């Protein structure tokens, strides 16, 4: 009984090892994901910079308090 259990365990371990992705695949997927995240981060930074520029422009064009009625 113990012998069969050991064989079954060995087969299970071998089956799990075969289904693991290749290191090269993992590396390529990671690099692709990193590139996508960097693009999104750049877009967010650009949007943030544009918003800051608009806010600064609005602050500079704000009417004086005496002019507001």
C-alpha positions, -999 to +999 in steps of 0.1 A: +000+000+000+028+024+009+046+015-023+016+025-044+012+057-024+048+067-032+043+059-069+011+080-070+028+109-052+057+107-076+034+108-106+015+138-092+047+157-087+059+149-122+025+160-136+027+193-118+063+199-130+053+194-166+026+220-165+048+248-151+056+275-177+091+279-191+113+305-175+116+323-208+079+325-212+075+339-177+102+365-184+087+376-217+052+379-202+067+399-173+085+423-197+053+428-217+033+435-186+060+459-174+060+478-207+022+481-207+022+494-171+049+520-181+028+532-210-002+536-187+020+554-161+033+578-187-003+586-198-013+592-162+017+615-157+009+634-189-027+639-178-016+650-143+008+675-159-019+689-181-043+692-152-017+710-131-010+734-160-048+741-163-051+748-126-021+772-127-036+790-157-069+793-138-051+807-107-034+833-128-066+844-146-086+846-114-103+880-110-093+901-080-116+898-049-127+935-053-140+927-089-163+899-077-198+911-067 
